[in-house]
Amino acid sequence: MSELVTGEAVVLGLRTAQLPSRALARLLDWVVYVMAYFILSVGLMLGLSDLEMAAVMAFEISVFVFCTVLLPVLVETLSHGRSLGKVALGLRVVRMDGGPIRFRHALVRGLVGVIDFGLFALPAVLSALISVKGRRLGDIFGGTMVVRERLPQSARDQGSVPPVPPQVMHALGADLVALDLSAVPDGLWLSSRQVLSRMHELDQPVAAGLGDRLAADLAQRTGWPVPAGLPSLVYLGAVSMERQRREWERASAAAMAAYAAQTGYGVPAGYGAVPFQQAPVPVPVPVPPQVPGQGPGQPVRQLGYPQAPAQPVAFEKPTASTASPVPPAPVESGPAGGFAPPA
């Protein structure tokens, strides 16, 4: 399952390019190649004016072959299927398995392209009209196809799954906090993140199928099945958000411990572990906490789940029983004031 959502195979769900867009991209490419041929031909005529006519014609034929066959092959190979015209139209040449093309694929496309575009492009047009995926002869022999990488906004919005709303996170909060995510491998997290980040570019059936398979694998490893009526992509998004919340808590606890070690302030008990409390729906606006000794605290954007009671965090200076045996550095006398640790 994981190989279907890698960076190479994720383009399997992209829409194949249609004949008009491919023709326009090919026209733009040919304009560039004709200009390159004209510049090279003029330079060749100026530099080889002393040679015989047969030698000049041989060089002219070599330049023509280079600009019509070898140059497109090199461009598609080095750009992984993106020529100038395809970049302008948002197209890309890929293998049938969705991976980037290599030199042999581009070479077959370039050699067969002599037949495709030799007779006023009739073989290429007829083959593209007959083929289900719009493949010309070069694509059929080379095992490639042309897909659309850049979709219009209307196509991206069609059948898209909205982000996980706070109401859904509140409803699933108790189950999410109790999940054991230690058995989930990193490859499954990577696959889920790639599908969620590219779901607007995938066809709806492909995105739903990938989401169902990933959700089934994730449910088997966590022991929490997909709730009835909940889309699989929403399930993946909710579990991914819970994992990110736990990583943030661990990172903040480590940063707080390092800060306490440097300043000598004790870490409050239970810091970094946020207890879960079911919040009502809709979510009320949190009241900014009050920090003792200071003015009203700045409003903090809080995640709707899990929500801890608003309690001030009190720092205590280490007493004689808990103080470090190393004596503190002498403090110069001066006006009162100083740095107040953040709550």
Order of alpha helices (4+ residues) and beta strands (2+ residues): alpha-alpha-alpha-alpha-beta-alpha-alpha-alpha-beta-alpha-alpha-alpha-alpha-alpha
